[in-house]
């Protein structure tokens, strides 16, 4: 009997524990769901606070504590605080819900709390074209940027490229206080002296990158001399940045999906000032904003006050008027121009007329025999015609283009490489890319997937008229390779943003133009099975002459 009672009591106890555990699990599920819903509402806010008279004497811990004092006592500071700023702003970046941000905004000492924004990237022969000669003038052997520290705020870097080797380079100046996350030490090597990632994510990653925008721009600014540089055998020569003996510090602020967080950019500029850089180079922007809302203008103002020169790209939103980014008067705003080197191909028509354009892919065995020529926009009706004229993916799948040269219009937010693949999938043997009116005469040297050439808007119109004028239009492509001596260079390229400045129309912007299209520089992976890897990138980086 006693045993039975004991068994019953034990069973009741086990059942009670099970019920309690189940209740706790249900409660935990509800709590987790509530927390998850709360987390989904979190956004990073930039918070500006009234500057303390004692902030200059604050140590890092004192500064963090002071910023934390503006937040509620029960606030999870460690998990939510993103960055604390010292030089570029009196304030911090923190993850808040809209309700928390509204409550914080009402506190004494808080000047502004607003959600952060994301910025976009403004994605060999250049020195010779600029008149820079080894051992002369700005490129005197004792100069070449020696002793200058250039901070590049971008998407990261591929540190193993020979453009960043430190052979024969001295250590950085004694003022350098930076850090290299690749080595865990004060420097990576005497060339690439610093590399930090300011991208906040669940897993802290090294400042490497997948898109190589930062690698390319850093090499343009200060890459070492690298002999026998080329891509697909084109643009052969000695690659070098504008200041080959300068030191580089990379601050990664963009994710591999390209968004560049405002809080990270402010943090990078703040740290770069503390690290001791002499120059800051940024090839990213947010468009025209009031200077007090523009993170680059705010950070650059503080940098200038600390003796740091700031150079930024004008943006790639041209050719319309007032399309500038980075228009503050204390920033050097650089527009993009051509150089006198082209990688040339000709479109030759059946009537004998030839039209010059550009392409990076220069096949040696392509036949110059005339082949049937068609315009991709002549096969459909309505929207279908527009899609086909742009050679959008899938638009030509039911059309037999075997053995034909196909004319495609540039545009439609689809890369010319993707257009070429669509032509290739339908049997086309070559492609002529006709610029939009906006692009005008600006062409790019691109590594296409089939023989191709990009032509001006005017040439495209003429070729389309030729196709309509004859029963048997024909064409071929003739590849000329690297050609130097364009008498029209430098000219401003179509995509380069124009003034006047919206925020300060009385200030002429951009300040200068510099080589910014079809520039050969370091790349992280080989596009032509050649080592070291280089690529031609048709966007501007901030020109740095030291």
Secondary structure as GFF3:
##gff-version 3
##sequence-region A 1 546
A	DSSP	alpha_helix	2	40	.	.	.	ID=ss1
A	DSSP	beta_strand	43	49	.	.	.	ID=ss2
A	DSSP	three_ten_helix	55	57	.	.	.	ID=ss3
A	DSSP	alpha_helix	60	68	.	.	.	ID=ss4
A	DSSP	alpha_helix	77	80	.	.	.	ID=ss5
A	DSSP	beta_strand	81	85	.	.	.	ID=ss6
A	DSSP	beta_strand	91	96	.	.	.	ID=ss7
A	DSSP	alpha_helix	98	105	.	.	.	ID=ss8
A	DSSP	beta_strand	110	115	.	.	.	ID=ss9
A	DSSP	beta_strand	118	121	.	.	.	ID=ss10
A	DSSP	alpha_helix	126	129	.	.	.	ID=ss11
A	DSSP	three_ten_helix	137	139	.	.	.	ID=ss12
A	DSSP	beta_strand	149	154	.	.	.	ID=ss13
A	DSSP	three_ten_helix	162	164	.	.	.	ID=ss14
A	DSSP	beta_strand	192	197	.	.	.	ID=ss15
A	DSSP	alpha_helix	213	222	.	.	.	ID=ss16
A	DSSP	beta_strand	226	231	.	.	.	ID=ss17
A	DSSP	beta_strand	234	239	.	.	.	ID=ss18
A	DSSP	beta_strand	247	252	.	.	.	ID=ss19
A	DSSP	beta_strand	260	261	.	.	.	ID=ss20
A	DSSP	alpha_helix	262	275	.	.	.	ID=ss21
A	DSSP	beta_strand	279	282	.	.	.	ID=ss22
A	DSSP	beta_strand	284	285	.	.	.	ID=ss23
A	DSSP	alpha_helix	295	305	.	.	.	ID=ss24
A	DSSP	beta_strand	309	313	.	.	.	ID=ss25
A	DSSP	beta_strand	332	337	.	.	.	ID=ss26
A	DSSP	beta_strand	341	349	.	.	.	ID=ss27
A	DSSP	beta_strand	354	358	.	.	.	ID=ss28
A	DSSP	beta_strand	371	375	.	.	.	ID=ss29
A	DSSP	three_ten_helix	376	378	.	.	.	ID=ss30
A	DSSP	alpha_helix	383	389	.	.	.	ID=ss31
A	DSSP	beta_strand	405	409	.	.	.	ID=ss32
A	DSSP	alpha_helix	416	425	.	.	.	ID=ss33
A	DSSP	beta_strand	430	434	.	.	.	ID=ss34
A	DSSP	beta_strand	452	455	.	.	.	ID=ss35
A	DSSP	alpha_helix	457	469	.	.	.	ID=ss36
A	DSSP	beta_strand	474	484	.	.	.	ID=ss37
A	DSSP	beta_strand	512	515	.	.	.	ID=ss38
A	DSSP	beta_strand	519	522	.	.	.	ID=ss39
A	DSSP	beta_strand	534	537	.	.	.	ID=ss40
###
